[in-house]
Amino acid sequence: MTTAAGGEAADSGVDWVHIPGGILHRGTPLASLSAVAAAYADTGVPPQWFRKEAPRTEVRVPAFRVARTPVTSAQWELFAQATGRASSGASDDHPVIGVTWADADAFCDWMSARVGFDVRLPTEDEWERAARGDDDREFPWGHHYRTGLANLNDLGIGGTTPVGSFPDGASPFGVLDMAGNADEWTSTLYAPYPGAPADVPALETWAFDPHITRGGAFRHDRDLARCARRHGAYEADLAAIGVGFRLAADAEAAPHESVTER
């Protein structure tokens, strides 16, 4: 396998999924906010937390590539050994968690050097596009929540599971673990959507980090499994709250990598 520069590229161990360009039905309609809050009232989520999902907007997202699963502890270990960072201490096939945004970004730079093309974190819109597909589904697998399709609090596992353990919870493009297991960093800094309700905060000053996370982790309730749900790292203990990440790349990148077309 050679890079565009003609050098030998190391095997990245990344299963890339091609996400075609298309329209993302981003967010939640203003008129639906009350119903959404009522539907998840049992989780204890304050209704105002859902308001930063509004309004529903059609956004054209160019084609890109995304890793089928989050970065694993085994992949992180190679990076840690090369850069002097701490080992994750987790099983090889589990998602790495407890990773700061800066270290996730550094991992992308390290992987870019290994494979010979730019690897990065997905934008928030790319993440939602990979999870939601072409329609306005509520969850990666469809419109209704079903226990057992993602590693969330309702399963009572209390920790991560091997990546890809819930294949029936795949997104329309075949991307796995878009809900539960590890909450995932994006490259997008938090800001209200254009046209958001006036009471949506301009900044989340209480967040440990200003970047948006998506998908929720093993400790979260089903509201975090929703494709529209915008989240963040609100505690300093990133391992306890299950923060990890997955990789993305431009559509024209990785010409010599194995890519699945869906």
Backbone as CSV, one residue per row, in Angstrom:
resi,resn,N_x,N_y,N_z,CA_x,CA_y,CA_z,C_x,C_y,C_z
1,MET,0.859,-1.184,0.000,0.000,0.000,0.000,0.892,1.230,0.000
2,THR,0.751,2.129,-0.937,1.607,3.299,-1.036,0.783,4.560,-0.862
3,THR,1.436,5.589,-0.384,0.799,6.885,-0.255,0.892,7.619,-1.576
4,ALA,0.216,8.786,-1.628,0.274,9.595,-2.841,1.697,10.053,-3.126
5,ALA,2.497,10.149,-2.083,3.877,10.580,-2.263,4.786,9.434,-2.682
6,GLY,4.232,8.231,-2.768,5.012,7.105,-3.233,5.667,6.308,-2.134
7,GLY,5.522,6.776,-0.860,6.118,6.054,0.249,5.237,4.915,0.692
8,GLU,5.787,4.102,1.594,5.035,2.971,2.113,4.196,3.433,3.287
9,ALA,2.898,3.189,3.253,1.997,3.620,4.323,1.750,2.471,5.283
10,ALA,1.812,2.768,6.576,1.514,1.757,7.577,0.027,1.442,7.570
11,ASP,-0.316,0.203,7.892,-1.707,-0.201,7.978,-2.368,0.559,9.112
12,SER,-3.440,1.277,8.805,-4.088,2.116,9.803,-5.017,1.327,10.705
13,GLY,-5.464,0.163,10.247,-6.442,-0.587,11.017,-7.801,0.070,11.054
14,VAL,-8.065,1.011,10.157,-9.333,1.738,10.137,-10.215,1.189,9.022
15,ASP,-11.441,0.828,9.370,-12.437,0.409,8.386,-13.237,1.644,8.006
16,TRP,-12.884,2.241,6.864,-13.530,3.487,6.439,-14.859,3.200,5.758
17,VAL,-15.843,4.006,6.065,-17.150,3.943,5.411,-17.346,5.235,4.621
18,HIS,-17.670,5.096,3.348,-17.929,6.273,2.517,-19.340,6.769,2.793
19,ILE,-19.464,8.035,3.170,-20.761,8.665,3.388,-21.008,9.595,2.204
20,PRO,-21.995,9.298,1.380,-22.220,10.134,0.199,-22.715,11.525,0.586
21,GLY,-22.406,12.486,-0.252,-22.944,13.819,-0.037,-24.462,13.793,-0.097
22,GLY,-25.086,14.641,0.677,-26.542,14.664,0.689,-27.067,15.679,1.669
23,ILE,-28.381,15.671,1.835,-29.059,16.610,2.716,-29.220,16.005,4.098
24,LEU,-28.734,16.707,5.096,-28.933,16.339,6.490,-30.117,17.113,7.035
25,HIS,-31.088,16.399,7.593,-32.206,17.036,8.287,-31.756,17.269,9.730
26,ARG,-30.984,18.312,9.905,-30.275,18.543,11.161,-31.196,19.079,12.253
27,GLY,-31.030,18.531,13.449,-31.684,19.111,14.603,-33.133,18.705,14.778
28,THR,-33.847,19.497,15.559,-35.226,19.219,15.953,-36.108,20.421,15.627
29,PRO,-37.281,20.205,15.037,-38.169,21.337,14.759,-38.569,22.064,16.039
30,LEU,-38.686,23.377,15.962,-39.104,24.159,17.123,-40.420,23.658,17.690
31,ALA,-41.342,23.310,16.799,-42.669,22.885,17.239,-42.647,21.540,17.964
32,SER,-41.566,20.799,17.835,-41.485,19.463,18.445,-40.766,19.460,19.794
33,LEU,-40.216,20.579,20.223,-39.388,20.597,21.424,-40.150,20.157,22.667
34,SER,-41.379,20.606,22.819,-42.155,20.236,24.008,-42.431,18.740,24.029
35,ALA,-42.762,18.186,22.872,-43.042,16.745,22.792,-41.784,15.936,23.081
36,VAL,-40.654,16.383,22.585,-39.393,15.676,22.841,-39.075,15.705,24.333
37,ALA,-39.208,16.866,24.957,-38.928,16.977,26.390,-39.845,16.071,27.198
38,ALA,-41.116,16.000,26.806,-42.064,15.142,27.521,-41.730,13.670,27.343
39,ALA,-41.276,13.303,26.150,-40.973,11.898,25.864,-39.795,11.388,26.691
40,TYR,-38.909,12.292,27.111,-37.722,11.893,27.863,-37.724,12.454,29.275
41,ALA,-38.893,12.860,29.742,-38.989,13.435,31.085,-38.546,12.452,32.159
42,ASP,-38.758,11.167,31.906,-38.384,10.155,32.903,-36.878,10.054,33.114
43,THR,-36.087,10.573,32.191,-34.633,10.529,32.340,-34.119,11.652,33.236
44,GLY,-34.968,12.608,33.525,-34.556,13.742,34.345,-33.835,14.829,33.582
45,VAL,-33.813,14.760,32.270,-33.142,15.783,31.465,-33.990,17.057,31.480
46,PRO,-33.439,18.186,31.890,-34.208,19.431,31.873,-34.666,19.774,30.459
47,PRO,-35.900,20.213,30.296,-36.401,20.517,28.941,-35.524,21.488,28.168
48,GLN,-34.881,22.432,28.859,-34.084,23.433,28.142,-32.865,22.827,27.450
49,TRP,-32.446,21.643,27.897,-31.286,21.032,27.257,-31.573,20.633,25.811
50,PHE,-32.824,20.352,25.516,-33.177,19.965,24.144,-33.278,21.172,23.214
51,ARG,-33.402,22.357,23.774,-33.679,23.530,22.959,-32.504,23.910,22.054
52,LYS,-31.287,23.496,22.425,-30.144,23.815,21.565,-30.114,22.951,20.306
53,GLU,-31.046,21.995,20.182,-31.161,21.194,18.953,-31.937,21.934,17.863
54,ALA,-32.645,22.982,18.225,-33.532,23.668,17.288,-32.810,24.845,16.631
55,PRO,-33.276,25.185,15.416,-34.396,24.615,14.664,-33.952,23.467,13.755
56,ARG,-34.915,22.743,13.207,-34.631,21.768,12.146,-34.226,22.527,10.895
57,THR,-33.117,22.148,10.311,-32.589,22.821,9.127,-32.079,21.778,8.154
58,GLU,-32.328,21.978,6.889,-31.745,21.111,5.869,-30.365,21.648,5.491
59,VAL,-29.365,20.829,5.714,-27.970,21.219,5.493,-27.351,20.259,4.497
60,ARG,-26.756,20.785,3.446,-26.058,19.915,2.492,-24.671,19.601,3.033
61,VAL,-24.388,18.318,3.185,-23.102,17.865,3.698,-22.345,17.177,2.560
62,PRO,-21.161,17.666,2.197,-20.383,17.001,1.139,-19.990,15.586,1.556
63,ALA,-19.678,14.759,0.578,-19.237,13.397,0.849,-17.984,13.410,1.728
64,PHE,-17.873,12.413,2.568,-16.705,12.263,3.435,-16.583,10.799,3.805
65,ARG,-15.576,10.473,4.583,-15.388,9.115,5.072,-15.304,9.143,6.591
66,VAL,-15.820,8.096,7.200,-15.820,8.015,8.651,-15.478,6.589,9.055
67,ALA,-14.814,6.446,10.178,-14.489,5.113,10.671,-15.758,4.390,11.104
68,ARG,-15.834,3.114,10.799,-17.041,2.352,11.138,-17.252,2.276,12.649
69,THR,-16.174,2.267,13.408,-16.261,2.172,14.866,-15.354,3.230,15.491
70,PRO,-15.565,3.515,16.776,-14.659,4.446,17.457,-13.241,3.888,17.539
71,VAL,-12.301,4.774,17.802,-10.911,4.369,18.015,-10.851,3.425,19.218
72,THR,-10.154,2.322,19.046,-10.069,1.318,20.100,-8.862,1.552,21.004
73,SER,-8.879,0.860,22.120,-7.747,0.913,23.036,-6.481,0.394,22.368
74,ALA,-6.609,-0.628,21.511,-5.435,-1.168,20.820,-4.822,-0.127,19.885
75,GLN,-5.667,0.611,19.154,-5.157,1.668,18.283,-4.518,2.771,19.112
76,TRP,-5.137,3.112,20.231,-4.594,4.145,21.104,-3.236,3.724,21.664
77,GLU,-3.074,2.439,21.973,-1.832,1.968,22.571,-0.645,2.221,21.645
78,LEU,-0.823,2.022,20.348,0.252,2.299,19.399,0.638,3.772,19.435
79,PHE,-0.363,4.628,19.477,-0.147,6.076,19.567,0.534,6.430,20.887
80,ALA,0.053,5.842,21.973,0.620,6.141,23.295,2.092,5.759,23.359
81,GLN,2.434,4.606,22.816,3.823,4.166,22.827,4.700,5.079,21.981
82,ALA,4.155,5.566,20.871,4.937,6.410,19.967,5.125,7.823,20.501
83,THR,4.203,8.278,21.346,4.213,9.680,21.776,4.421,9.863,23.268
84,GLY,4.578,8.778,24.001,4.813,8.883,25.431,3.588,9.190,26.254
85,ARG,2.407,8.983,25.689,1.179,9.193,26.447,0.822,7.949,27.249
86,ALA,-0.091,8.134,28.174,-0.469,7.049,29.059,-1.272,5.992,28.318
87,SER,-1.077,4.750,28.701,-1.891,3.654,28.181,-3.319,3.811,28.666
88,SER,-4.263,3.335,27.875,-5.669,3.441,28.269,-6.022,2.455,29.370
89,GLY,-5.332,1.329,29.403,-5.619,0.319,30.412,-6.861,-0.491,30.138
90,ALA,-7.502,-0.274,28.990,-8.731,-0.981,28.658,-8.428,-2.162,27.735
91,SER,-9.400,-3.059,27.568,-9.255,-4.177,26.645,-9.062,-3.663,25.231
92,ASP,-8.285,-4.409,24.440,-7.874,-3.932,23.123,-9.033,-3.541,22.220
93,ASP,-10.125,-4.310,22.253,-11.199,-4.079,21.291,-12.303,-3.187,21.831
94,HIS,-12.093,-2.593,22.998,-13.039,-1.623,23.546,-12.677,-0.227,23.044
95,PRO,-13.633,0.690,23.000,-13.275,2.054,22.621,-12.399,2.687,23.688
96,VAL,-11.411,3.445,23.267,-10.619,4.183,24.231,-11.482,5.321,24.771
97,ILE,-11.438,5.542,26.077,-12.177,6.643,26.693,-11.239,7.388,27.634
98,GLY,-11.688,8.535,28.099,-10.853,9.364,28.958,-9.872,10.208,28.178
99,VAL,-10.185,10.479,26.915,-9.277,11.182,26.008,-9.688,12.646,25.902
100,THR,-8.759,13.553,26.145,-9.049,14.969,25.951,-9.212,15.275,24.462
101,TRP,-9.866,16.406,24.176,-10.020,16.802,22.771,-8.643,17.015,22.131
102,ALA,-7.729,17.634,22.864,-6.397,17.896,22.303,-5.662,16.605,21.977
103,ASP,-5.788,15.583,22.827,-5.127,14.312,22.541,-5.806,13.576,21.390
104,ALA,-7.132,13.690,21.274,-7.822,13.100,20.127,-7.351,13.754,18.837
105,ASP,-7.183,15.063,18.857,-6.696,15.789,17.690,-5.258,15.382,17.371
106,ALA,-4.443,15.194,18.418,-3.063,14.754,18.208,-3.022,13.346,17.619
107,PHE,-3.934,12.479,18.048,-4.024,11.140,17.464,-4.293,11.240,15.965
108,CYS,-5.177,12.146,15.575,-5.477,12.321,14.150,-4.230,12.730,13.370
109,ASP,-3.448,13.644,13.942,-2.204,14.050,13.279,-1.250,12.868,13.146
110,TRP,-1.139,12.072,14.199,-0.273,10.893,14.183,-0.747,9.885,13.137
111,MET,-2.051,9.657,13.076,-2.583,8.717,12.082,-2.383,9.253,10.667
112,SER,-2.531,10.565,10.506,-2.301,11.166,9.184,-0.897,10.866,8.688
113,ALA,0.085,10.985,9.571,1.472,10.711,9.196,1.678,9.244,8.852
114,ARG,0.944,8.357,9.496,1.076,6.920,9.239,0.503,6.537,7.877
115,VAL,-0.634,7.140,7.513,-1.332,6.672,6.317,-1.130,7.563,5.099
116,GLY,-0.586,8.767,5.295,-0.262,9.605,4.158,-1.400,10.443,3.624
117,PHE,-2.440,10.641,4.404,-3.519,11.569,4.032,-4.086,12.145,5.321
118,ASP,-4.853,13.220,5.190,-5.339,13.923,6.376,-6.465,13.156,7.052
119,VAL,-6.243,12.817,8.301,-7.249,12.202,9.159,-7.630,13.235,10.215
120,ARG,-8.904,13.295,10.561,-9.379,14.353,11.458,-10.579,13.850,12.250
121,LEU,-11.057,14.669,13.144,-12.315,14.413,13.815,-13.460,14.865,12.917
122,PRO,-14.604,14.186,12.958,-15.736,14.637,12.147,-16.304,15.940,12.671
123,THR,-16.856,16.740,11.774,-17.628,17.889,12.220,-18.936,17.391,12.835
124,GLU,-19.600,18.265,13.552,-20.877,17.885,14.141,-21.889,17.501,13.063
125,ASP,-21.932,18.264,11.971,-22.866,17.940,10.884,-22.513,16.615,10.235
126,GLU,-21.234,16.333,10.039,-20.838,15.047,9.469,-21.254,13.905,10.384
127,TRP,-21.044,14.088,11.681,-21.416,13.033,12.625,-22.917,12.745,12.531
128,GLU,-23.727,13.794,12.532,-25.177,13.568,12.472,-25.591,12.979,11.135
129,ARG,-24.943,13.371,10.064,-25.223,12.793,8.741,-24.911,11.297,8.731
130,ALA,-23.778,10.898,9.314,-23.416,9.482,9.367,-24.387,8.690,10.220
131,ALA,-24.942,9.324,11.246,-25.884,8.646,12.142,-27.291,8.594,11.576
132,ARG,-27.725,9.675,10.947,-29.132,9.838,10.558,-29.426,9.390,9.137
133,GLY,-28.471,9.563,8.249,-28.729,9.214,6.852,-29.550,10.270,6.147
134,ASP,-30.408,9.827,5.242,-31.144,10.749,4.373,-32.497,11.172,4.930
135,ASP,-32.921,10.615,6.047,-34.265,10.938,6.540,-34.161,11.624,7.909
136,ASP,-35.296,11.721,8.590,-35.336,12.435,9.860,-35.493,11.484,11.036
137,ARG,-34.919,10.285,10.915,-35.040,9.278,11.979,-34.546,9.823,13.313
138,GLU,-35.128,9.311,14.377,-34.780,9.750,15.721,-33.472,9.125,16.210
139,PHE,-33.250,7.858,15.847,-32.084,7.103,16.294,-31.351,6.553,15.071
140,PRO,-30.091,6.168,15.199,-29.383,5.640,14.033,-30.091,4.481,13.354
141,TRP,-30.810,3.659,14.114,-31.470,2.478,13.555,-32.905,2.727,13.118
142,GLY,-33.492,3.855,13.455,-34.874,4.105,13.059,-35.552,5.135,13.944
143,HIS,-36.866,5.134,13.918,-37.629,6.186,14.588,-37.951,5.878,16.042
144,HIS,-37.751,4.635,16.494,-38.169,4.261,17.837,-37.002,3.654,18.613
145,TYR,-36.972,3.963,19.900,-35.921,3.415,20.739,-36.190,1.948,21.047
146,ARG,-35.142,1.145,20.991,-35.229,-0.269,21.339,-34.042,-0.636,22.219
147,THR,-34.329,-1.056,23.445,-33.263,-1.504,24.330,-32.523,-2.688,23.701
148,GLY,-31.211,-2.668,23.812,-30.398,-3.758,23.278,-29.727,-3.434,21.961
149,LEU,-29.951,-2.215,21.438,-29.301,-1.824,20.188,-28.107,-0.913,20.417
150,ALA,-27.850,-0.579,21.661,-26.724,0.285,21.996,-26.361,0.079,23.460
151,ASN,-25.101,0.298,23.786,-24.627,0.170,25.161,-24.887,1.469,25.909
152,LEU,-26.093,1.553,26.479,-26.510,2.705,27.260,-26.874,2.255,28.670
153,ASN,-27.250,3.197,29.495,-27.498,2.933,30.907,-28.565,1.870,31.143
154,ASP,-29.534,1.769,30.236,-30.643,0.830,30.464,-30.190,-0.628,30.425
155,LEU,-29.028,-0.920,29.835,-28.520,-2.298,29.832,-27.837,-2.653,31.153
156,GLY,-27.427,-1.650,31.901,-26.826,-1.904,33.201,-25.434,-2.504,33.154
157,ILE,-24.728,-2.385,32.028,-23.385,-2.964,31.900,-22.383,-2.199,32.749
158,GLY,-22.524,-0.891,32.758,-21.674,-0.079,33.620,-20.287,0.198,33.091
159,GLY,-20.018,-0.141,31.859,-18.715,0.105,31.247,-18.798,-0.119,29.756
160,THR,-17.674,0.024,29.076,-17.661,-0.146,27.634,-17.783,-1.613,27.247
161,THR,-18.169,-1.838,26.004,-18.193,-3.160,25.396,-17.324,-3.114,24.145
162,PRO,-16.893,-4.263,23.605,-16.115,-4.233,22.366,-16.843,-3.455,21.267
163,VAL,-16.102,-2.692,20.501,-16.731,-1.908,19.442,-17.446,-2.850,18.468
164,GLY,-18.561,-2.389,17.946,-19.323,-3.196,16.997,-20.138,-4.296,17.627
165,SER,-20.346,-4.263,18.946,-21.077,-5.332,19.631,-22.572,-5.300,19.366
166,PHE,-23.071,-4.210,18.778,-24.508,-4.057,18.556,-24.775,-3.772,17.076
167,PRO,-24.542,-4.775,16.209,-24.679,-4.535,14.768,-26.087,-4.145,14.342
168,ASP,-27.112,-4.563,15.088,-28.477,-4.198,14.725,-28.769,-2.726,15.011
169,GLY,-27.863,-2.061,15.702,-28.020,-0.635,15.958,-27.265,0.236,14.972
170,ALA,-26.843,-0.342,13.851,-26.066,0.402,12.856,-26.877,1.532,12.234
171,SER,-26.183,2.548,11.781,-26.814,3.659,11.068,-27.168,3.218,9.651
172,PRO,-27.895,4.046,8.892,-28.248,3.665,7.514,-27.054,3.363,6.627
173,PHE,-25.880,3.911,6.954,-24.677,3.681,6.156,-23.824,2.545,6.703
174,GLY,-24.311,1.893,7.760,-23.558,0.793,8.333,-22.513,1.214,9.343
175,VAL,-22.599,2.445,9.834,-21.666,2.909,10.854,-22.156,2.411,12.212
176,LEU,-21.236,1.908,13.028,-21.585,1.253,14.288,-21.258,2.128,15.490
177,ASP,-21.946,1.869,16.580,-21.705,2.554,17.858,-21.927,4.060,17.765
178,MET,-22.862,4.475,16.904,-23.202,5.891,16.862,-24.054,6.288,18.054
179,ALA,-24.541,5.324,18.793,-25.261,5.570,20.044,-24.628,4.708,21.122
180,GLY,-24.321,5.315,22.258,-23.817,4.557,23.387,-22.363,4.142,23.266
181,ASN,-21.910,3.412,24.261,-20.551,2.901,24.408,-19.580,4.028,24.760
182,ALA,-19.263,4.901,23.810,-18.399,6.045,24.104,-19.014,7.309,23.510
183,ASP,-19.048,8.361,24.299,-19.430,9.677,23.786,-18.275,10.172,22.916
184,GLU,-18.580,10.800,21.779,-17.540,11.040,20.777,-17.299,12.519,20.529
185,TRP,-16.019,12.888,20.588,-15.632,14.256,20.235,-15.950,14.552,18.775
186,THR,-16.345,15.775,18.496,-16.365,16.298,17.137,-15.385,17.469,17.069
187,SER,-15.171,17.967,15.880,-14.272,19.118,15.717,-14.993,20.443,15.914
188,THR,-16.299,20.401,16.192,-17.131,21.601,16.223,-17.216,22.196,17.621
189,LEU,-16.935,23.490,17.716,-17.123,24.213,18.963,-18.606,24.488,19.180
190,TYR,-19.036,24.372,20.431,-20.443,24.635,20.722,-20.830,26.064,20.345
191,ALA,-21.979,26.192,19.722,-22.634,27.480,19.467,-24.093,27.167,19.175
192,PRO,-25.008,28.073,19.475,-26.400,27.847,19.082,-26.513,27.744,17.564
193,TYR,-27.444,26.938,17.099,-27.723,26.909,15.673,-28.310,28.257,15.242
194,PRO,-28.072,28.662,14.011,-28.748,29.866,13.523,-30.264,29.716,13.635
195,GLY,-30.914,30.735,14.209,-32.354,30.665,14.395,-32.786,29.942,15.647
196,ALA,-31.841,29.621,16.552,-32.171,28.926,17.791,-33.054,29.797,18.675
197,PRO,-33.821,29.184,19.582,-34.601,29.974,20.542,-33.706,30.952,21.291
198,ALA,-34.270,32.089,21.654,-33.478,33.161,22.263,-32.872,32.764,23.596
199,ASP,-33.472,31.790,24.273,-32.956,31.406,25.592,-31.849,30.361,25.531
200,VAL,-31.459,29.921,24.342,-30.344,28.983,24.213,-29.046,29.746,24.490
201,PRO,-28.213,29.240,25.412,-27.008,30.000,25.781,-26.019,30.119,24.626
202,ALA,-25.381,31.269,24.556,-24.375,31.494,23.520,-23.128,30.669,23.783
203,LEU,-22.838,30.416,25.055,-21.700,29.599,25.471,-22.153,28.655,26.577
204,GLU,-21.542,27.473,26.618,-21.777,26.575,27.747,-20.576,26.707,28.683
205,THR,-20.613,27.723,29.515,-19.467,28.053,30.342,-19.170,26.981,31.390
206,TRP,-20.140,26.120,31.635,-19.974,25.053,32.630,-19.297,23.806,32.042
207,ALA,-19.072,23.792,30.742,-18.480,22.616,30.104,-16.978,22.549,30.395
208,PHE,-16.462,21.320,30.537,-15.033,21.114,30.717,-14.271,21.486,29.453
209,ASP,-14.896,21.297,28.301,-14.289,21.592,27.011,-15.380,22.161,26.104
210,PRO,-15.064,23.128,25.231,-16.108,23.763,24.424,-16.554,22.985,23.192
211,HIS,-15.920,21.849,22.893,-16.289,21.102,21.692,-17.520,20.225,21.953
212,ILE,-18.314,20.069,20.922,-19.512,19.221,20.972,-19.100,17.749,20.973
213,THR,-19.769,16.955,21.798,-19.684,15.501,21.695,-21.024,14.970,21.226
214,ARG,-21.007,13.756,20.708,-22.225,13.157,20.168,-22.308,11.678,20.536
215,GLY,-23.539,11.173,20.643,-23.798,9.743,20.724,-24.002,9.176,22.105
216,GLY,-23.419,9.813,23.136,-23.582,9.287,24.486,-22.710,8.076,24.747
217,ALA,-22.559,7.752,26.035,-21.713,6.645,26.466,-22.530,5.636,27.254
218,PHE,-21.844,4.626,27.740,-22.480,3.542,28.495,-23.244,4.046,29.718
219,ARG,-22.886,5.193,30.255,-23.504,5.692,31.474,-24.732,6.562,31.199
220,HIS,-25.015,6.860,29.930,-26.061,7.816,29.589,-27.407,7.145,29.305
221,ASP,-28.454,7.946,29.415,-29.806,7.475,29.123,-30.095,7.557,27.628
222,ARG,-31.258,7.061,27.254,-31.591,6.897,25.837,-31.703,8.222,25.093
223,ASP,-31.895,9.337,25.792,-31.970,10.622,25.099,-30.682,10.930,24.351
224,LEU,-29.532,10.443,24.872,-28.253,10.688,24.204,-28.084,9.846,22.951
225,ALA,-28.943,8.830,22.753,-28.889,8.015,21.542,-29.535,8.717,20.360
226,ARG,-30.251,9.791,20.599,-30.949,10.492,19.521,-29.949,11.156,18.574
227,CYS,-30.241,11.074,17.288,-29.331,11.650,16.291,-29.157,13.154,16.461
228,ALA,-30.183,13.834,16.966,-30.146,15.287,17.073,-29.501,15.788,18.350
229,ARG,-29.270,14.914,19.312,-28.878,15.336,20.661,-27.462,15.891,20.669
230,ARG,-27.335,17.144,21.069,-26.035,17.811,21.192,-25.581,17.722,22.638
231,HIS,-24.356,17.313,22.841,-23.874,17.063,24.186,-22.523,17.733,24.355
232,GLY,-21.851,17.422,25.442,-20.527,17.968,25.698,-19.890,17.256,26.865
233,ALA,-18.632,17.566,27.129,-17.919,17.006,28.273,-18.118,17.957,29.441
234,TYR,-18.983,17.579,30.363,-19.361,18.462,31.461,-18.694,18.093,32.781
235,GLU,-17.799,17.127,32.756,-17.022,16.763,33.930,-15.572,16.583,33.508
236,ALA,-14.669,16.833,34.447,-13.242,16.729,34.133,-12.776,15.283,34.008
237,ASP,-13.463,14.355,34.657,-13.074,12.949,34.596,-13.649,12.335,33.321
238,LEU,-12.882,12.412,32.247,-13.377,11.998,30.933,-13.504,10.492,30.804
239,ALA,-12.795,9.750,31.648,-12.961,8.296,31.649,-14.285,7.925,32.299
240,ALA,-14.608,8.587,33.405,-15.857,8.287,34.114,-17.074,8.587,33.250
241,ILE,-17.000,9.635,32.442,-18.150,9.990,31.597,-18.051,9.375,30.207
242,GLY,-16.988,8.631,29.949,-16.930,7.810,28.743,-16.660,8.543,27.453
243,VAL,-15.775,9.531,27.462,-15.513,10.319,26.250,-14.421,9.664,25.410
244,GLY,-14.763,9.347,24.173,-13.829,8.799,23.198,-13.946,9.556,21.893
245,PHE,-13.607,8.888,20.770,-13.681,9.582,19.479,-13.600,8.575,18.345
246,ARG,-14.033,9.022,17.160,-13.832,8.249,15.935,-13.214,9.162,14.892
247,LEU,-12.699,8.563,13.833,-11.939,9.285,12.826,-12.783,9.595,11.598
248,ALA,-12.398,10.653,10.918,-13.027,11.038,9.655,-11.943,11.463,8.681
249,ALA,-12.309,11.530,7.410,-11.390,11.980,6.364,-12.224,12.503,5.208
250,ASP,-11.628,13.343,4.385,-12.329,13.830,3.205,-12.599,12.674,2.247
251,ALA,-13.595,12.839,1.406,-14.007,11.758,0.505,-12.906,11.343,-0.451
252,GLU,-12.088,12.281,-0.872,-11.041,11.952,-1.834,-9.798,11.410,-1.172
253,ALA,-9.782,11.366,0.151,-8.620,10.848,0.875,-8.620,9.330,0.842
254,ALA,-7.573,8.780,1.375,-7.436,7.322,1.554,-7.656,6.526,0.278
255,PRO,-7.020,6.930,-0.860,-7.273,6.215,-2.107,-6.845,4.758,-2.086
256,HIS,-5.935,4.401,-1.191,-5.438,3.030,-1.152,-5.967,2.245,0.045
257,GLU,-6.839,2.895,0.815,-7.402,2.232,1.969,-8.630,1.406,1.570
258,SER,-8.962,0.431,2.385,-10.190,-0.343,2.187,-11.391,0.496,2.611
259,VAL,-12.283,0.765,1.692,-13.435,1.613,1.964,-14.689,0.884,1.543
260,THR,-15.689,0.885,2.411,-16.959,0.250,2.107,-17.922,1.281,1.557
261,GLU,-18.465,1.018,0.388,-19.490,1.871,-0.191,-20.856,1.338,0.233
262,ARG,-21.690,2.233,0.759,-23.017,1.828,1.210,-24.074,2.542,0.356
